[in-house]
């Protein structure tokens, strides 16, 4: 089995980490793996420490879609049975899955193109998922919400859309007293802090951290010792620090740098919050938190209700509603018994339905199946 991953971004986030882990798992299962990605991106840097076949291009240069760009992409695609392309925003008239489809078509390749997306962006065009050229393709959706959108709104034939949830590493994300001791030593918290709320992710507008800070301003009136840990990095970091200062929240908000060991952070938390306002699929941080027996408060977006069962494994609020968000944080933050009940239910859901190893196997079996049976043009 020969799989090519196309990751057209320089970012480091949940999707890029999934690609990294998938490549390693597929290699361990004996598949040949190629990564086609921007030469300066995080995935390229990560892949250099593996034995995958790395093919890179200039992030800006590829937008010209010239002969050199076509040569590089065709070289990476021609040996692949399946090419998995994460669907990212278009730029300068260029779109990764559209360009990949053109290269496959022009070279007459039998490669099956698999546009993959868990995030619905209404402005995205149908051709990002269903190629205009008459090539072999199949869409991979990681939430039921996404699958239904592809079929109902983009009118992609249902037999060309596969639902496979992205899971989490339930072995890695298991509570550990030894790790908890490490967490307390590595990230000392102020005395008396609690409840401790975590928000892990990129600091950017769509993640809703400014709204979250508005909510925390309200929460501290009910829970004066509340402590929010904002964990990560991103373009809005300085803006968020200024908001904290303007609101006088220094005692209730701490910034923690990005970490490749989020499981250590989870050991400190009473609950996790995801305040995103748009453009989410099925965030890895929710799965990781629930596996770690940390209950969650999340906005109701895309696939989040498929894991955050409101009132059972966590609480759901409407995106952008600061009042609802604050109320949910107070409710869960002030009720240890409710937190424990939801923590247990969340862990059970992860072990029974969202084990990453099982889902990597499903992806690989899916790729093997469509490489043999996907309709030919």
C-alpha positions as CSV (number, residue, x, y, z in Angstrom):
1,X,0.0,0.0,0.0
2,X,1.4,3.4,-1.0
3,X,-0.1,6.5,0.6
4,X,0.8,10.1,-0.1
5,X,-0.2,12.8,2.4
6,X,-0.7,16.4,1.1
7,X,-0.4,19.0,3.8
8,X,-0.5,22.4,2.3
9,X,0.2,24.6,5.4
10,X,3.1,25.7,7.5
11,X,0.9,25.6,10.7
12,X,1.2,23.3,13.7
13,X,-2.2,22.1,14.9
14,X,-4.4,19.1,15.5
15,X,-4.6,18.2,11.9
16,X,-0.9,18.4,11.3
17,X,-0.2,16.3,14.4
18,X,-2.7,13.7,13.1
19,X,-0.9,13.6,9.8
20,X,2.4,13.0,11.6
21,X,1.0,10.2,13.7
22,X,-0.8,8.6,10.8
23,X,2.4,8.5,8.7
24,X,4.2,6.8,11.5
25,X,1.4,4.3,12.2
26,X,1.1,3.4,8.5
27,X,4.8,2.9,8.2
28,X,4.7,0.6,11.2
29,X,2.0,-1.3,9.4
30,X,4.2,-1.8,6.3
31,X,2.8,0.9,4.0
32,X,5.0,3.1,1.9
33,X,4.4,6.7,2.8
34,X,5.1,10.0,1.0
35,X,4.6,13.5,2.4
36,X,4.1,16.3,0.0
37,X,4.2,19.6,1.9
38,X,5.6,23.1,2.2
39,X,9.4,23.1,2.6
40,X,9.3,25.4,5.6
41,X,6.2,23.9,7.4
42,X,6.0,22.1,10.6
43,X,5.2,18.7,9.0
44,X,8.3,18.9,6.8
45,X,10.4,19.5,9.8
46,X,8.8,16.7,11.7
47,X,9.0,14.3,8.8
48,X,12.8,14.7,8.5
49,X,13.2,12.6,11.6
50,X,11.2,9.7,10.0
51,X,11.8,7.3,7.1
52,X,8.9,8.6,5.0
53,X,9.6,9.9,1.5
54,X,9.5,13.7,1.9
55,X,8.8,15.9,-1.2
56,X,8.7,19.6,-0.6
57,X,7.8,22.8,-2.5
58,X,7.8,26.5,-2.0
59,X,4.7,27.7,-0.2
60,X,4.5,30.8,-2.3
61,X,6.0,29.4,-5.5
62,X,3.4,26.7,-5.8
63,X,0.7,29.2,-6.3
64,X,2.0,30.0,-9.7
65,X,1.0,26.4,-10.7
66,X,3.8,26.4,-13.3
67,X,5.6,23.5,-14.9
68,X,8.0,23.1,-12.0
69,X,5.2,22.9,-9.4
70,X,3.4,20.3,-11.6
71,X,6.6,18.3,-11.9
72,X,7.1,18.2,-8.1
73,X,3.5,17.3,-7.3
74,X,3.3,14.7,-10.1
75,X,6.5,13.1,-8.9
76,X,5.0,12.7,-5.4
77,X,1.6,11.5,-6.6
78,X,2.6,9.1,-9.4
79,X,3.7,6.3,-7.1
80,X,0.8,6.6,-4.7
81,X,-2.3,4.3,-4.6
82,X,-4.1,6.9,-2.5
83,X,-3.3,10.7,-2.0
84,X,-4.9,12.1,1.2
85,X,-5.2,15.9,0.9
86,X,-6.2,17.9,3.9
87,X,-8.5,20.7,2.6
88,X,-7.1,24.1,3.5
89,X,-8.2,27.6,2.5
90,X,-7.4,28.7,-1.1
91,X,-4.7,31.3,-1.6
92,X,-3.7,33.4,-4.6
93,X,-6.0,31.4,-6.9
94,X,-4.4,28.1,-5.7
95,X,-6.1,25.2,-3.9
96,X,-4.2,22.1,-2.9
97,X,-6.9,19.4,-3.7
98,X,-7.8,21.1,-7.0
99,X,-4.1,21.3,-8.1
100,X,-3.6,17.7,-7.0
101,X,-6.6,16.6,-9.1
102,X,-5.2,18.5,-12.1
103,X,-1.8,16.8,-11.8
104,X,-3.4,13.4,-11.5
105,X,-5.6,14.0,-14.5
106,X,-2.8,15.5,-16.7
107,X,-0.5,12.7,-16.0
108,X,-3.2,10.0,-16.4
109,X,-2.5,8.6,-13.0
110,X,-4.7,5.9,-11.3
111,X,-4.1,7.5,-7.9
112,X,-7.3,7.9,-5.8
113,X,-7.5,11.4,-4.5
114,X,-9.0,11.6,-0.9
115,X,-9.9,15.2,0.1
116,X,-10.1,15.0,3.9
117,X,-11.9,17.5,6.1
118,X,-13.6,17.7,9.4
119,X,-14.3,21.4,9.3
120,X,-17.1,22.9,7.2
121,X,-16.4,26.3,5.7
122,X,-19.5,27.4,3.7
123,X,-17.3,29.6,1.4
124,X,-15.4,26.5,0.2
125,X,-16.2,25.3,-3.3
126,X,-17.6,21.9,-4.1
127,X,-14.6,21.2,-6.3
128,X,-12.3,21.2,-3.3
129,X,-13.9,17.9,-2.4
130,X,-15.3,16.6,-5.7
131,X,-12.6,17.2,-8.4
132,X,-13.6,18.8,-11.6
133,X,-11.4,16.4,-13.7
134,X,-12.8,13.0,-14.2
135,X,-10.5,11.2,-11.8
136,X,-10.9,8.6,-9.1
137,X,-11.8,10.2,-5.7
138,X,-13.4,9.6,-2.4
139,X,-14.0,12.1,0.4
140,X,-13.0,11.3,4.0
141,X,-15.2,12.9,6.7
142,X,-14.2,12.7,10.3
143,X,-17.6,13.7,11.7
144,X,-21.2,12.7,10.9
145,X,-21.9,16.4,10.5
146,X,-19.3,16.8,7.8
147,X,-20.5,13.7,6.0
148,X,-24.1,14.9,5.9
149,X,-23.0,18.3,4.7
150,X,-21.0,16.8,1.9
151,X,-24.0,14.7,0.7
152,X,-26.8,17.2,1.3
153,X,-25.1,20.6,0.5
154,X,-22.3,19.7,-1.9
155,X,-24.4,16.9,-3.5
156,X,-21.5,14.5,-3.5
157,X,-22.8,10.9,-4.0
158,X,-23.1,9.2,-0.6
159,X,-21.1,6.2,-1.8
160,X,-18.1,8.6,-2.3
161,X,-18.1,9.9,1.3
162,X,-16.7,7.8,4.1
163,X,-17.1,8.6,7.8
164,X,-14.1,7.6,10.0
165,X,-13.8,9.4,13.3
166,X,-10.3,10.6,14.3
167,X,-9.6,9.0,17.7
168,X,-7.2,9.7,20.4
169,X,-4.4,7.7,22.0
170,X,-6.3,6.4,25.1
171,X,-3.1,4.7,26.4
172,X,-1.1,8.0,26.4
173,X,-4.1,10.0,27.6
174,X,-4.7,8.1,30.8
175,X,-4.6,9.8,34.2
176,X,-1.4,9.0,36.2
177,X,-0.4,10.0,39.7
178,X,3.2,10.0,38.8
179,X,2.5,12.4,35.9
180,X,0.3,14.5,38.1
181,X,3.3,15.1,40.4
182,X,5.4,16.1,37.4
183,X,2.6,18.5,36.4
184,X,2.5,20.2,39.8
185,X,6.3,20.6,39.8
186,X,6.5,21.8,36.2
187,X,3.5,24.2,36.4
188,X,3.2,25.5,39.9
189,X,-0.2,27.1,40.5
190,X,-1.0,29.8,43.0
191,X,-2.2,28.6,46.4
192,X,-5.9,28.1,46.7
193,X,-6.6,28.3,42.9
194,X,-9.7,26.5,41.7
195,X,-11.5,25.4,39.8
196,X,-8.6,25.2,37.3
197,X,-9.9,25.5,33.8
198,X,-7.8,24.7,30.7
199,X,-8.0,26.2,27.2
200,X,-5.5,24.5,24.9
201,X,-5.0,25.6,21.3
202,X,-3.8,28.2,18.9
203,X,-4.3,31.8,20.0
204,X,-6.4,33.0,17.1
205,X,-9.8,34.7,16.6
206,X,-11.8,31.7,15.7
207,X,-10.9,29.9,18.9
208,X,-12.9,32.5,20.9
209,X,-10.4,33.2,23.6
210,X,-11.4,36.9,23.9
211,X,-15.0,35.8,24.5
212,X,-13.7,33.3,27.0
213,X,-12.0,36.1,28.9
214,X,-15.3,38.0,29.0
215,X,-16.8,34.8,30.5
216,X,-14.1,34.4,33.1
217,X,-14.7,38.0,34.2
218,X,-18.2,36.9,35.0
219,X,-17.2,33.6,36.5
220,X,-14.9,35.1,39.1
221,X,-17.9,36.8,40.6
222,X,-19.2,33.4,41.6
223,X,-15.9,31.6,41.8
224,X,-13.3,34.2,42.9
225,X,-10.4,31.7,43.0
226,X,-11.0,30.4,39.4
227,X,-7.9,30.0,37.4
228,X,-7.8,29.8,33.6
229,X,-4.7,28.3,31.9
230,X,-4.4,29.6,28.3
231,X,-2.0,27.0,26.8
232,X,-0.5,27.5,23.4
233,X,0.7,30.2,21.0
234,X,-0.4,32.0,18.0
235,X,-1.0,35.4,16.4
236,X,-3.4,36.7,19.1
237,X,-1.1,36.1,22.0
238,X,-0.2,39.7,22.7
239,X,-3.8,40.8,22.2
240,X,-5.0,38.3,24.7
241,X,-2.4,39.4,27.3
242,X,-3.6,43.0,26.8
243,X,-7.2,42.0,27.4
244,X,-6.2,40.2,30.6
245,X,-4.4,43.4,31.7
246,X,-7.3,45.7,30.7
247,X,-9.8,43.5,32.6
248,X,-7.6,43.1,35.7
249,X,-7.6,39.3,35.3
250,X,-3.9,38.7,36.1
251,X,-4.8,36.7,39.2
252,X,-7.3,34.5,37.3
253,X,-5.5,33.9,34.0
254,X,-2.1,32.4,33.4
255,X,-0.4,31.9,30.0
256,X,1.4,28.6,29.4
257,X,3.6,28.1,26.4
258,X,2.7,25.5,23.7
259,X,3.6,22.0,24.9
260,X,4.0,18.7,23.0
261,X,2.9,17.0,26.2
262,X,-0.6,18.2,26.8
263,X,-1.3,15.2,29.0
264,X,0.8,16.8,31.7
265,X,-1.4,20.0,31.6
266,X,-4.5,17.9,31.8
267,X,-3.4,16.5,35.1
268,X,-3.8,20.0,36.6
269,X,-7.3,20.7,35.3
270,X,-10.8,20.4,36.8
271,X,-12.3,21.0,33.4
272,X,-11.5,22.0,29.9
273,X,-13.2,24.7,27.8
274,X,-13.4,25.1,24.0
275,X,-14.9,28.5,23.1
276,X,-14.5,28.4,19.3
277,X,-16.9,30.5,17.3
278,X,-16.5,28.8,13.9
279,X,-14.4,26.5,11.7
280,X,-14.1,23.4,13.9
281,X,-14.5,19.8,13.0
282,X,-13.9,17.4,15.8
283,X,-11.1,19.0,17.9
284,X,-8.5,16.6,19.2
285,X,-8.3,18.5,22.5
286,X,-11.8,17.4,23.4
287,X,-10.9,13.7,22.8
288,X,-7.7,14.0,24.7
289,X,-9.4,15.8,27.6
290,X,-12.2,13.2,27.9
291,X,-9.7,10.4,27.7
292,X,-7.9,12.0,30.6
293,X,-11.1,12.1,32.6
294,X,-11.4,15.9,32.4
295,X,-14.9,17.0,31.7
296,X,-15.5,19.7,29.0
297,X,-17.5,22.8,28.3
298,X,-17.7,23.4,24.5
299,X,-19.5,25.4,21.9
300,X,-21.9,23.5,19.8
301,X,-20.1,23.4,16.5
302,X,-19.9,20.8,13.7
303,X,-18.9,17.5,15.2
304,X,-18.6,18.5,18.8
305,X,-22.0,17.2,19.9
306,X,-20.9,13.8,18.6
307,X,-18.5,13.5,21.5
308,X,-19.7,16.2,24.0
309,X,-23.1,14.6,24.9
310,X,-24.7,17.6,26.7
311,X,-25.3,16.8,30.3
312,X,-23.5,13.4,30.1
313,X,-19.9,13.9,29.0
314,X,-19.8,17.7,29.2
315,X,-21.8,20.8,28.6
316,X,-22.6,22.5,25.3
317,X,-23.2,26.2,24.7
318,X,-24.0,28.3,21.7
319,X,-21.0,29.9,19.9
320,X,-20.5,33.5,20.9
321,X,-22.9,33.4,23.8
322,X,-20.8,34.7,26.7
323,X,-23.6,34.4,29.2
324,X,-24.1,30.7,28.4
325,X,-20.4,30.0,28.5
326,X,-20.0,31.7,31.9
327,X,-23.0,29.8,33.3
328,X,-21.7,26.5,32.1
329,X,-18.3,27.1,33.6
330,X,-19.8,28.1,36.9
331,X,-22.1,25.1,36.9
332,X,-19.4,22.6,36.2
333,X,-16.7,24.4,38.1
334,X,-18.8,24.5,41.3
335,X,-19.9,20.9,41.3
336,X,-17.2,18.3,41.9
337,X,-19.7,15.4,41.8
338,X,-21.0,16.4,38.4
339,X,-17.5,16.7,37.1
340,X,-16.6,13.2,38.3
341,X,-19.8,11.7,36.7
342,X,-19.0,13.4,33.4
343,X,-15.3,12.5,33.6
344,X,-16.2,8.8,33.9
345,X,-18.7,8.9,31.1
346,X,-16.2,10.7,28.8
347,X,-13.4,8.2,29.5
348,X,-15.8,5.3,28.7
349,X,-16.8,6.9,25.4
350,X,-13.2,7.4,24.4
351,X,-12.1,3.8,25.2
352,X,-15.1,2.2,23.5
353,X,-15.5,4.3,20.3
354,X,-12.5,6.7,19.9
355,X,-9.4,4.7,20.3
356,X,-6.9,6.1,17.8
357,X,-5.1,2.9,17.1
358,X,-8.4,1.3,16.0
359,X,-9.2,4.3,13.8
360,X,-5.8,4.3,12.1
361,X,-6.6,0.7,11.2
362,X,-9.9,1.8,9.8
363,X,-8.3,4.5,7.7
364,X,-5.7,2.1,6.3
365,X,-8.3,-0.5,5.5
366,X,-10.4,2.2,3.8
367,X,-7.5,3.3,1.7
368,X,-6.7,-0.3,0.7
369,X,-10.4,-0.9,-0.2
370,X,-10.8,2.2,-2.4
371,X,-7.5,1.7,-4.1
372,X,-9.0,-1.6,-5.5
373,X,-12.6,-0.6,-5.9
374,X,-13.0,3.1,-6.3
375,X,-14.8,3.8,-9.6
376,X,-12.5,4.6,-12.5
377,X,-13.2,7.6,-14.8
